[in-house]
Amino acid sequence: MGLHLKNKNGNLDKYYEENDTIDIYTIQKLLGEGRYGIVYLAVDEDKNKYVVKQLKKEMIKKSKDKLFYEELCLKKLQHPYFPKFISRFKDKDREGYILEYIEGEVFEDILRKKRYQFNREEIYEVCGQLLDMVEILHSCNIVHRDIRLPNIIRKDNKELSLIDFGLARIMDNDHYTKEIDYWYIGDFLIHLYYTTYQKVSRIDKPWFKELDLKPEEKVFLKKLMGIEESYETIHEIRQQLNKIKNSNK
């Protein structure tokens, strides 16, 4: 295997290069890098695509037990909303996971590269799918804690998938609670509302004063964000979303 030693940000992880292999998987290219891992696109012998997630050595040393929550959580989830956990790999230099590759675009690219503007109907549809995802997660006692633009993929058929379970944890009703994911949903939706925002003042204002929101939308988002009394259940959130959708017809 043609290994190449790189030194990025002071770490000494050995990065895979194009055409390096891990068992039956051949590295195609680097997809990205975060605090905890290095992510590659790979293909098997039949040219099926996969994600290789190489865990960083520094993070393994500091918080090895926490890193492997991703494996634990993905093995509990069997739904198209989430990538399948394929296998784990380890050699003398590296270790990590092989995951299902999901075709589509992340919302970060949709918003920042394509400058796509979401209308209310589309925002409500996205919200509904996010609630479906979180309902499944919470039914498995999992809190994702990172439902952000780079971690939601939109497929060609407009269905969504949630990736990157590196921060996911088992809910404990203390530190890892369902309200964390509610906050992330609210923050995600606010980003979508901002795609049609036209700035008219040089004075910075909070989102609930800046965005052109209906009163019921404003309350809905504030409750998701915990600015007002938080929702108790996904069912309660979905009921309020349906009221907002019906009032917009």
Secondary structure, DSSP 4 states (H G I P E B T S, - for coil): ---EE--STT--PEEP-TT-EETTEEEEEEEEE-SSEEEEEEE-TT--EEEEEEEPHHHHHHHHHHHTHHHHHHHH--STTSPPEEEEEE-SS-EEEEEE---SEEHHHHHHTS-----HHHHHHHHHHHHHHHHHHHHTTEE-----GGGEEE-TTS-EEE---TT-EE--SSSS-HHHHHHHHHHHHHHHHGGG-----SS---HHHHS---HHHHHHHHHHHTSSSPPS-HHHHHHHHHHHHHHT-
